Amino acid sequence: MFAYSASMAPMEERSSSCPLDCPDLCGLTVTIDQGRVVEINGDRRGPITDGFVCGKVRKFADHMYGDDRIKTPLIRDGAKGSGQFRTATWDEALAIVATRLQLIRSTSGAEAILPYHYGGSNGWLTEGALATRFFRRLGASNLDRTFCAAATTAACRGLYGVMQGVALEDYEHARLIVLWGINPTATGIHLVPVIERAIAAGAKLVVVDPRKTPLARRADLHLPIRPGTDVPVALAVIHALFTRGHANRAFLAEHAAEVEELERRSARWSLEDAAREAGLELAELDRFVELYAQASPAVIRVGNGLERNRNGGSAVAAVLAIPAVAGKFGVRGGGYTMAGDARWGVSDQAGIAEPPSAARTINMSQISTALQTLTEPRLECLFVYNCNPAVTAPDQRALIEELRRDDLFVVVHDQVMTDTAHLADVVLPATTFLEHRDLRRGDGATRMFDSHAVVAPVGEARSNNQLFGALLERFDLVRPGDAMTDEEIVASVFAASPDGPALRAQLATATIASPPEGARQIPFVEVFPGTPDQKIHLVPEHLDREAPAGLYTYQPDPRTDEFPLTLISPSLATQISSMFGQLRTAPAALELSAHDAAARGIRTGDAIKVWNSYGEVHCLAKIATEVRDGVCVLPKGLWRKHTANGFTSNALIPPGLADLGGQAAFNDARVQVAKR
């Protein structure tokens, strides 16, 4: 932990990096005045950051020093949800937590304890490390983290194994850029200037998205697809590539398997049928096929939007198969980009230093069901960190009722008083990324940072490793030779791999590292699929078994006459999922098209209700030209205070999952809307 002295200069700049859930992994210059962060800017250690950062991080000091910051341990002193807490010392709080966990373990078994966490905004020291070691050694239930990228990871790994895609910097070389289910303006701003440079050099831009996003408004072609219909559209494109002679048969013969089977399955969808199902103009879909077939280099940036439905895994797999069929690899700027698939040669498991336990595994997307129905043993403790399930998990109404149970011991370790923290028995103050060390690799930009604390923690905040290190000691779970400090954990991570010393040497001299293979490898020239035979598997057998009706099988839209509107919940440009929601003051507004609003007598600013059989949300209405008919938008990450009845879009999410990876099907909500 960085230590400050009284003689410290009143103003200084320190280097850090942003671990928040974004593909860009920005290097930061943090200005400090009298021990407080006063300004954050991007640095130029990595070409993607290029000296600027998003508004979310630029205003991070508001998050660090705001009124909602938790500064001391808190013990519930009233009914759950009443907001009544008393302050406590760390010793008292840890004693309460340890005593309760020991009691649960001795009477019901350790599987009655569930760690509930999600590491999108954390590196290897704050997601994993001592926290995971503690719960594995304790024997607690395991958590399957499926909010995001579960289906995309399954599909990508099934087709290509671990293989670095097109570096974000190399989009500048592309002659056609396809953004499929992703809105970089909100979720990865540093790709936007790269795309702008490519367009200035003559590249075409295609956006596949139900909404007219900022880049969709500037695109040469926008395909406003109905949510959940990406599978027929992608398969129809593949079928057209095969039948029109645009398939690269030589590339497929050398580098792919199951080619004939994919060709057979794609034949189910003509462009006409896919356009009809997806609500697209046939001429637009036909134009996309020809644009893509003729362009080189052509790159597809696959986002997480298309995985958030019943067909999510098959959708991602079908989209990822398109560049293989067309043979778009082998040139700089050609192929696809998915998140986090560079081969680093080091793993966070060395820092955890405990193998996965044989305890049961619970899908985080089905937590409300687990709390209601699991027995032998029933869940008696939810230990929440790096997460805010009260507003991010599906079936919100049932989950909140479960969190209010007096017989469910809820511990929350967080930076601010989230909606979940308000329902906790014990609340523990956590450090932010500027107050602790973290080792982070990029999910899009192929870089790694080892960032140290640049300011002292606010109040009595402690890092995850400090908290769970203390619990390991209290439970006598520390073993001789265990790496317990941040420095020891980092050293163990790099020592466990032949590539580790070279990576650590890079970090020691430049404070930034690239993968052993390089940051800008060209797929199928310098890097090949990480599958056992180094081939693309277009219909992987294990994915075909996992998908309920087989890979690439389309499950029709679940809309009904009673609930005809598709509700989607994309990211806010001002938040990282629910993070920073405490700073948002604007009330929630459901966006819907002018046609859908007029049919219901709704105008912008009207008080409305949005409902289905799972719940009801009261909010305001906003007529939006960016939204297609039949679709309405209520962003993810809203807090309960943002709606009139304390429920968000998550109260309307059905319990079903995507076809791969146990992925939450957030965009399968079908709703009705009316004035209140």
ZAMARGU-4260 file (C-alpha; in steps of 0.2 Angstrom, whole numbers, plus 5000, padded with zeros to 4 digits):
<rodrens>
0) 5000/5000/5000 | 5007/5017/4995 | 5012/5027/5011 | 5011/5046/5012 | 5022/5057/5023
5) 5019/5074/5029 | 5033/5081/5018 | 5024/5075/5002 | 5023/5088/4989 | 5006/5097/4989
10) 5004/5093/4970 | 5011/5078/4961 | 5006/5066/4947 | 5007/5047/4948 | 5004/5033/4935
15) 4990/5021/4937 | 4979/5011/4925 | 4960/5008/4924 | 4954/4991/4928 | 4935/4995/4925
20) 4925/4984/4915 | 4930/4990/4897 | 4941/4983/4883 | 4952/4998/4883 | 4963/4996/4898
25) 4968/5014/4899 | 4985/5020/4907 | 4981/5035/4919 | 4990/5050/4925 | 4983/5054/4942
30) 4985/5071/4950 | 4986/5072/4969 | 4984/5087/4980 | 4987/5085/4999 | 4983/5066/4998
35) 4967/5067/4988 | 4964/5063/4969 | 4960/5080/4960 | 4961/5075/4942 | 4963/5060/4931
40) 4969/5060/4913 | 4974/5047/4901 | 4993/5044/4898 | 5002/5038/4882 | 5010/5022/4888
45) 4998/5012/4877 | 4992/5018/4860 | 4974/5015/4863 | 4973/5027/4878 | 4981/5040/4867
50) 4980/5053/4881 | 4962/5053/4885 | 4949/5044/4896 | 4931/5042/4897 | 4920/5053/4907
55) 4916/5039/4920 | 4934/5038/4925 | 4938/5057/4923 | 4925/5060/4937 | 4931/5045/4948
60) 4935/5057/4962 | 4917/5060/4965 | 4915/5041/4968 | 4929/5041/4980 | 4925/5056/4990
65) 4906/5056/4989 | 4893/5055/5003 | 4889/5037/4999 | 4907/5031/5002 | 4908/5018/5016
70) 4922/5023/5028 | 4920/5011/5042 | 4913/4994/5045 | 4894/4994/5049 | 4883/4982/5058
75) 4864/4982/5055 | 4854/4989/5069 | 4837/4988/5063 | 4826/4979/5050 | 4834/4973/5034
80) 4832/4987/5021 | 4828/5000/5035 | 4845/5009/5032 | 4849/5008/5051 | 4867/5003/5054
85) 4879/5007/5068 | 4898/5009/5066 | 4910/4996/5072 | 4928/4992/5072 | 4936/4980/5060
90) 4940/4968/5074 | 4922/4968/5080 | 4915/4966/5062 | 4927/4952/5057 | 4923/4943/5074
95) 4904/4944/5069 | 4907/4938/5052 | 4919/4924/5057 | 4908/4918/5071 | 4893/4917/5060
100) 4902/4908/5046 | 4909/4896/5058 | 4892/4892/5065 | 4885/4889/5048 | 4899/4878/5043
105) 4898/4867/5059 | 4879/4866/5059 | 4874/4865/5040 | 4890/4863/5031 | 4901/4876/5021
110) 4891/4874/5006 | 4877/4884/5014 | 4889/4899/5011 | 4890/4907/4994 | 4903/4920/4989
115) 4894/4931/4976 | 4905/4942/4966 | 4909/4947/4948 | 4926/4953/4943 | 4923/4963/4927
120) 4930/4979/4935 | 4945/4970/4944 | 4961/4963/4941 | 4970/4947/4948 | 4973/4954/4965
125) 4955/4960/4968 | 4945/4946/4959 | 4953/4929/4964 | 4968/4929/4974 | 4965/4927/4993
130) 4946/4929/4991 | 4945/4914/4980 | 4958/4904/4991 | 4948/4908/5006 | 4931/4901/5000
135) 4939/4886/4991 | 4948/4881/5007 | 4932/4884/5017 | 4923/4872/5006 | 4909/4885/5001
140) 4898/4883/4986 | 4906/4889/4970 | 4899/4903/4959 | 4897/4901/4941 | 4899/4920/4935
145) 4887/4921/4920 | 4881/4939/4919 | 4892/4943/4904 | 4903/4935/4892 | 4898/4917/4897
150) 4890/4913/4880 | 4903/4923/4870 | 4917/4914/4879 | 4910/4897/4876 | 4907/4900/4858
155) 4924/4908/4854 | 4934/4895/4863 | 4924/4882/4855 | 4927/4888/4837 | 4945/4896/4839
160) 4951/4890/4856 | 4962/4904/4864 | 4967/4915/4849 | 4971/4933/4849 | 4960/4942/4837
165) 4962/4959/4828 | 4971/4971/4839 | 4960/4987/4841 | 4974/4998/4834 | 4973/4988/4818
170) 4955/4993/4814 | 4963/5008/4806 | 4969/4996/4792 | 4952/4988/4788 | 4942/4993/4773
175) 4926/4987/4781 | 4922/4987/4800 | 4907/4978/4807 | 4901/4982/4824 | 4889/4968/4829
180) 4880/4970/4846 | 4892/4983/4853 | 4891/5002/4856 | 4909/5008/4858 | 4903/5025/4862
185) 4897/5019/4878 | 4908/5004/4882 | 4925/5007/4874 | 4927/5024/4868 | 4945/5023/4862
190) 4940/5012/4847 | 4929/5027/4841 | 4944/5037/4835 | 4952/5022/4827 | 4936/5019/4817
195) 4936/5037/4812 | 4953/5036/4805 | 4948/5021/4795 | 4933/5029/4788 | 4943/5045/4783
200) 4955/5033/4774 | 4940/5025/4764 | 4933/5011/4775 | 4915/5007/4776 | 4906/5005/4793
205) 4891/4993/4796 | 4882/4992/4813 | 4871/4978/4818 | 4861/4984/4833 | 4842/4986/4837
210) 4846/5004/4842 | 4852/5018/4831 | 4868/5021/4841 | 4880/5036/4838 | 4890/5025/4827
215) 4875/5018/4818 | 4870/5035/4814 | 4886/5038/4805 | 4887/5021/4797 | 4886/5016/4778
220) 4874/5003/4783 | 4864/5000/4799 | 4854/4984/4802 | 4842/4987/4816 | 4840/4969/4820
225) 4826/4962/4831 | 4834/4956/4848 | 4837/4938/4848 | 4837/4936/4829 | 4856/4936/4826
230) 4857/4918/4823 | 4846/4917/4807 | 4854/4933/4800 | 4872/4927/4803 | 4867/4910/4796
235) 4859/4918/4781 | 4875/4928/4777 | 4885/4912/4778 | 4873/4903/4767 | 4874/4917/4754
240) 4893/4917/4755 | 4893/4899/4751 | 4880/4900/4737 | 4887/4915/4729 | 4904/4909/4727
245) 4911/4920/4741 | 4917/4906/4752 | 4936/4904/4753 | 4936/4885/4750 | 4955/4885/4750
250) 4956/4893/4767 | 4943/4882/4774 | 4951/4866/4768 | 4967/4871/4776 | 4961/4879/4792
255) 4944/4873/4797 | 4934/4858/4801 | 4915/4854/4800 | 4914/4865/4785 | 4900/4854/4776
260) 4890/4853/4792 | 4890/4872/4794 | 4885/4874/4776 | 4871/4862/4778 | 4865/4870/4794
265) 4866/4888/4786 | 4855/4882/4771 | 4840/4883/4783 | 4840/4902/4781 | 4839/4911/4765
270) 4842/4930/4766 | 4823/4932/4763 | 4818/4922/4778 | 4831/4929/4789 | 4826/4947/4784
275) 4808/4943/4788 | 4812/4936/4805 | 4824/4950/4810 | 4813/4964/4804 | 4826/4970/4791
280) 4824/4976/4773 | 4830/4962/4761 | 4840/4974/4751 | 4850/4980/4766 | 4854/4962/4771
285) 4859/4958/4753 | 4870/4974/4753 | 4879/4968/4769 | 4883/4952/4761 | 4891/4960/4746
290) 4900/4974/4756 | 4908/4960/4767 | 4912/4948/4753 | 4921/4962/4742 | 4931/4971/4756
295) 4948/4966/4762 | 4953/4969/4776 | 4936/4966/4784 | 4934/4965/4803 | 4920/4961/4814
300) 4919/4968/4832 | 4908/4956/4841 | 4900/4963/4857 | 4890/4956/4871 | 4873/4962/4866
305) 4870/4947/4855 | 4873/4935/4868 | 4860/4941/4880 | 4845/4930/4874 | 4840/4912/4872
310) 4850/4911/4856 | 4865/4920/4863 | 4879/4906/4861 | 4873/4901/4844 | 4872/4919/4838
315) 4890/4922/4843 | 4896/4906/4835 | 4887/4910/4819 | 4894/4928/4818 | 4912/4922/4822
320) 4910/4909/4808 | 4908/4922/4795 | 4926/4928/4793 | 4931/4910/4793 | 4919/4906/4778
325) 4925/4921/4769 | 4943/4919/4773 | 4945/4936/4780 | 4960/4932/4790 | 4979/4933/4786
330) 4980/4952/4783 | 4982/4965/4796 | 4965/4972/4801 | 4956/4956/4795 | 4946/4944/4805
335) 4937/4947/4821 | 4939/4954/4839 | 4933/4946/4854 | 4937/4951/4872 | 4952/4944/4882
340) 4959/4930/4871 | 4977/4935/4870 | 4989/4921/4876 | 4998/4928/4890 | 5007/4912/4897
345) 5003/4917/4915 | 4987/4913/4925 | 4978/4920/4940 | 4977/4903/4947 | 4995/4903/4953
350) 4990/4918/4964 | 4975/4909/4971 | 4986/4894/4975 | 4971/4882/4979 | 4963/4871/4966
355) 4944/4872/4963 | 4934/4863/4976 | 4922/4849/4973 | 4908/4859/4981 | 4892/4862/4972
360) 4891/4876/4959 | 4877/4889/4958 | 4874/4900/4943 | 4874/4918/4949 | 4860/4922/4936
365) 4849/4911/4945 | 4852/4917/4963 | 4834/4921/4968 | 4829/4903/4963 | 4844/4896/4972
370) 4840/4905/4988 | 4822/4900/4987 | 4824/4881/4982 | 4841/4874/4986 | 4842/4862/5001
375) 4855/4850/5008 | 4860/4863/5013 | 4850/4878/5011 | 4859/4894/5008 | 4862/4903/5024
380) 4875/4916/5020 | 4878/4927/5005 | 4895/4935/5005 | 4895/4949/4992 | 4910/4958/4985
385) 4914/4966/4968 | 4895/4965/4964 | 4878/4973/4967 | 4866/4959/4964 | 4850/4968/4971
390) 4850/4978/4954 | 4861/4967/4943 | 4853/4950/4945 | 4838/4943/4936 | 4821/4941/4945
395) 4824/4956/4956 | 4808/4956/4965 | 4810/4938/4972 | 4829/4942/4976 | 4825/4957/4986
400) 4813/4947/4997 | 4826/4934/4999 | 4839/4946/5004 | 4827/4953/5018 | 4826/4936/5026
405) 4832/4937/5044 | 4839/4919/5043 | 4850/4924/5028 | 4867/4932/5034 | 4872/4944/5021
410) 4890/4952/5021 | 4894/4966/5008 | 4912/4972/5005 | 4910/4988/4994 | 4916/5005/4991
415) 4899/5014/4992 | 4882/5010/5000 | 4874/5000/4986 | 4856/4994/4986 | 4863/4977/4991
420) 4873/4985/5005 | 4857/4992/5012 | 4850/4974/5014 | 4866/4968/5022 | 4869/4962/5040
425) 4887/4968/5040 | 4895/4981/5028 | 4913/4982/5026 | 4922/4997/5017 | 4932/4992/5002
430) 4946/5001/4993 | 4945/5008/4975 | 4957/5004/4962 | 4967/5020/4966 | 4969/5014/4984
435) 4976/4997/4981 | 4988/4987/4970 | 4981/4977/4955 | 4988/4966/4941 | 4977/4968/4926
440) 4977/4962/4908 | 4966/4970/4895 | 4950/4962/4888 | 4952/4971/4871 | 4969/4981/4871
445) 4982/4968/4873 | 4991/4976/4887 | 4995/4972/4905 | 4998/4984/4920 | 5004/4981/4937
450) 4997/4997/4946 | 5001/5002/4964 | 4990/5012/4975 | 4992/5031/4972 | 4983/5038/4987
455) 4979/5031/5004 | 4962/5023/5007 | 4947/5034/5012 | 4943/5030/5030 | 4946/5012/5035
460) 4943/5005/5018 | 4953/4988/5015 | 4957/4979/5000 | 4950/4962/4996 | 4966/4954/5000
465) 4967/4962/5017 | 4950/4957/5021 | 4951/4939/5015 | 4969/4937/5022 | 4962/4941/5039
470) 4948/4928/5037 | 4961/4915/5031 | 4970/4918/5047 | 4955/4918/5058 | 4949/4901/5051
475) 4967/4894/5052 | 4967/4891/5034 | 4985/4899/5031 | 4998/4886/5026 | 5016/4887/5026
480) 5024/4895/5011 | 5007/4904/5006 | 5009/4920/4997 | 4999/4932/5008 | 5004/4950/5003
485) 5001/4958/4986 | 5019/4957/4982 | 5020/4939/4986 | 5005/4935/4975 | 5011/4945/4960
490) 5028/4936/4962 | 5020/4919/4963 | 5009/4923/4947 | 5025/4927/4937 | 5036/4913/4944
495) 5023/4900/4939 | 5026/4902/4921 | 5041/4901/4909 | 5035/4918/4901 | 5032/4926/4919
500) 5050/4933/4921 | 5050/4942/4904 | 5033/4949/4908 | 5038/4955/4925 | 5054/4963/4918
505) 5043/4973/4905 | 5032/4979/4920 | 5047/4983/4930 | 5055/4994/4917 | 5040/5001/4907
510) 5026/4998/4919 | 5016/4990/4904 | 5018/4973/4896 | 5013/4965/4880 | 5009/4946/4878
515) 5024/4935/4873 | 5017/4933/4856 | 5016/4952/4854 | 5002/4964/4855 | 4997/4965/4837
520) 4998/4948/4830 | 4990/4944/4813 | 4978/4929/4815 | 4983/4915/4803 | 5000/4922/4800
525) 5008/4924/4817 | 4995/4916/4828 | 4983/4901/4825 | 4968/4894/4834 | 4971/4887/4851
530) 4961/4871/4848 | 4971/4855/4849 | 4973/4853/4830 | 4975/4872/4828 | 4960/4872/4816
535) 4944/4882/4817 | 4929/4870/4823 | 4914/4877/4814 | 4902/4865/4823 | 4911/4860/4839
540) 4904/4844/4845 | 4904/4849/4864 | 4894/4865/4860 | 4882/4855/4849 | 4879/4844/4864
545) 4877/4859/4876 | 4865/4869/4866 | 4847/4862/4870 | 4842/4859/4852 | 4859/4859/4844
550) 4871/4873/4839 | 4864/4886/4827 | 4846/4881/4831 | 4835/4896/4832 | 4822/4898/4846
555) 4808/4910/4841 | 4804/4926/4849 | 4795/4923/4865 | 4784/4939/4863 | 4765/4936/4865
560) 4749/4947/4862 | 4749/4950/4881 | 4767/4956/4881 | 4772/4961/4863 | 4787/4973/4867
565) 4805/4967/4868 | 4814/4975/4883 | 4833/4977/4881 | 4844/4984/4894 | 4860/4991/4886
570) 4874/5000/4895 | 4874/5018/4901 | 4888/5028/4895 | 4890/5036/4912 | 4891/5019/4922
575) 4900/5002/4923 | 4885/4991/4925 | 4878/4998/4942 | 4894/5006/4947 | 4893/5025/4949
580) 4874/5023/4950 | 4874/5033/4967 | 4880/5048/4957 | 4866/5047/4945 | 4852/5059/4949
585) 4840/5058/4934 | 4825/5047/4936 | 4824/5032/4925 | 4815/5034/4908 | 4809/5020/4897
590) 4813/5023/4878 | 4801/5018/4865 | 4797/5022/4847 | 4785/5035/4842 | 4774/5022/4834
595) 4773/5012/4850 | 4771/5027/4861 | 4757/5034/4850 | 4748/5017/4851 | 4747/5018/4870
600) 4744/5037/4871 | 4761/5040/4879 | 4771/5056/4877 | 4789/5060/4883 | 4788/5064/4902
605) 4773/5053/4906 | 4773/5042/4921 | 4771/5025/4915 | 4772/5007/4921 | 4781/4993/4912
610) 4776/4975/4917 | 4775/4957/4914 | 4772/4941/4924 | 4788/4943/4934 | 4786/4961/4940
615) 4782/4979/4937 | 4793/4995/4935 | 4786/5013/4937 | 4796/5026/4928 | 4795/5040/4915
620) 4793/5038/4896 | 4804/5045/4883 | 4800/5044/4864 | 4817/5040/4855 | 4820/5040/4837
625) 4835/5028/4840 | 4823/5014/4845 | 4815/5003/4832 | 4796/4998/4833 | 4793/4984/4845
630) 4808/4987/4856 | 4809/4997/4872 | 4825/5002/4882 | 4828/5003/4900 | 4847/5003/4903
635) 4855/4991/4915 | 4864/4997/4930 | 4850/5008/4937 | 4848/5009/4956 | 4831/5007/4965
640) 4831/5025/4969 | 4829/5029/4950 | 4812/5022/4948 | 4796/5027/4957 | 4792/5010/4964
645) 4810/5004/4968 | 4812/4991/4954 | 4822/4991/4938 | 4823/4982/4922 | 4830/4966/4932
650) 4812/4964/4939 | 4806/4960/4922 | 4820/4947/4917 | 4813/4929/4914 | 4823/4915/4923
655) 4828/4906/4907 | 4846/4906/4900 | 4855/4907/4884 | 4859/4891/4875 | 4878/4891/4880
660) 4888/4895/4895 | 4873/4897/4908 | 4872/4915/4901 | 4858/4926/4908 | 4846/4930/4895
665) 4843/4948/4900 | 4835/4953/4883 | 4822/4940/4883 | 4811/4951/4893 | 4794/4954/4884
670) 4783/4967/4892 | 4768/4979/4890 | 4768/4997/4894 | 4754/5009/4899 | 4752/5026/4907
675) 4750/5027/4926
</rodrens>
